[in-house]
Amino acid sequence: MAAHPPKLLLIYTGGTIGMIKDYETNALRAFDFENIKEKIPELQLVECQLETVSFERPIDSSDMTPDLWRRIAEIIESRYAEQDGFVVLTGTDTMSYTASALSFMLEYLRKPVIFTGSQLPIGDLRTDAKENLITAIQLASAQEKDEPKIQEVALYFESRLYRANRTTKLSAEQFEAFDSPNFPHLAESGVHLTFNDPILRRLKRAEAGMELTVRKDMSSDVLILKLFPGITETTVRHALSTPGLKGVVLETFGAGNAPTAAWFLNCLREAIKAGVHIVNVTQCVSGSVLQGRYAASSELKRIGVLSGGDITTESALAKLRYLLTFDFSREEFKTHFERPLRGELTEF
Ligand code: ASP
């Protein structure tokens, strides 16, 4: 164990977890997070020194933006040296987007950054907030041989710790709201906290001496284009001619398949020629894109669509935004996109 109880910073950005019901209007409103220990007296029992910082104006996570990701990253950067770990509370609706983005923004991270939230507000009788928050704090405090057990951006929800950039929100009402369908859980909370040691992320030997580098800029010139049977040329052309467009997450069918119609392939080809990076991600909740497995994806590969493998849409969008801030050649971009940078996809 560290010589002192671990020091953790709790960052509250908004979301259901920090709301209380106004019994007159029945609406949910944010409560003052400075008083968190009054709301959850059990926090006094957790063996760590807990500090809190809150957005001045807590938001519903539907209002989350890259500027606010930058705010979270800056808070972590400014307190990184003195803290042993971070727990970030956000609304669940866009938590996988935010947590995925932070996994790219925080390069050479060696301390835990654990996202959590809840489906019911903290004051609700049946709330899931207490368990999520207390266990996230315990996981962020966990140490072994003077080192944090978790050294990556993770997401804790309903007894499971996930690699954040592998997660997706699956349910709008179950307590078990998240999953990482293409990647095992990092840890489970039962009677004991059990860690899946072989898959916990560690920096490579060559990166060992590197200091945390915070990449604050994320490109805005991206969009997600979800295919559906009957999508028209007008729709695809319109999306791909968005002014300033630099990157597209193309959500395809099954193992990365798309219409084979000439107009469709022409639209993509023209966009790629104009310098837009298009990445192929499956609409399926689990499994991987395999361009070339069916004729319906061979042509995509040939015209230069990049394969997202088993990456999630949330993570692909974050990775595109991140990579677009570098001055990469087309070939370099492809290499970086198609290999894992933060454990976000499986290398085949
Ligand atoms: N609408 C809320 C949000 O994402 C839902 C939640 O916190 O779970 O901010």
Residues whose N, C-alpha, C, O or C-beta is under 5 A from the ligand:
A	BS01	LIG	G15 T16 I17 I59 D60 S61 S62 T90 G91 T92 D93 T94 S118 Q119
